[in-house]
Amino acid sequence: MKWLANLARWFGDRFLPRYRAQFVEDLPDHLRKRRVYLVGEEGAAWQAALLCPCGCEAHIQLSLVEKDDPSWRATVHQGGLVTLHPSIWRIKGCRAHFFVRRGRIAWARDSGIALPTGHH
């Protein structure tokens, strides 16, 4: 039955809405699904934030400051689609490990959760 889960994930990746960037000066109190908030000024964001895509709704905040360790890079593509690099791995809670690539979630095989099919 693993093939059925893989098939559902494949279809979900193609038809569910993608993650898009939203530039904000301050992080809002309530984050929206499938949104990556880039905090700062357009072109000079210092933080990225999103809800965990596994469905646990934990707030994930990532430093975009290059000298910080760890730090991530955010790339905004045409249409506002976003890529975050490197992968995001929660070490507490759900232990989700995933990539955000051009607005799509790609789950790492070593993720600490059962790979979801409907939360991309």
Secondary structure, DSSP 8 states (H G I E B T S, - for coil): -HHHHHHHHHHHHHHS---EEEEESS--SS--TTEEEEEEETTEEEEEEEE-TTTT--EEEEE--TTSSS--EEEE-GGGBEEEEEEEE-SSTT--EEEEETTEEEE-TT-SS---SS--
